[in-house]
Amino acid sequence: MQVHIQINVPGSDSTEWVLVELQGDLESRTQEPVRGKFIGDLSFTKKGVPVLIIGHHILFGKVVEMNKPFIVIRKLVESQTENQVDYNVEAVVTKKLIFKTRPKPIIVGNSKS
């Protein structure tokens, strides 16, 4: 499954698009499609390791440069005078976040004083 997101680049005013690659299936308990739904929180450690929390599970990933860039385009309104379709390039994606390992459960224990 591939999820397209836009992240803020630390130490910069700009944003960068990245591709998120998850190994396996991501299913909803209610059998509803996950398209357009909130699936989890993405953050980075101080060392730059991506961390994805989905429900009560945590996944650790890595940032990888893509072999070939991925272009995000948007179809513009068709011109009514000509049979022409115009596209606008929104972003060029050069990095992806890969989460290959199995999710680990997040367990919170009670501390006894």
JOTAJO-V463399 format. One line per field, one symbol per residue. ss: DSSP state (~ for helix, > for strand, _ for the rest). psi: psi as a letter, one per 20 degrees, with the letter a starting at -180 (. if undefined). A space follows every 50 residues. Layout:
# JOTAJO-V463399
ss->???
psi->???
This chain:
# JOTAJO-V463399
ss->_>>>>>>>______>>>>>>>>__________________>>>>_____> >>>>__>>>>_>>>>>>>>>>>>>>___>____>__>>>>>>>>>>>>>_ ___>>________
psi->pppprpqpppjqirqppqpppppaqoqqhjjqqipjqpiapprqrhjjpp ppoockqpppaqpppqgpqppoqpprpppihqmppqqpogqopiqqppnh rqqpqoppqppp.
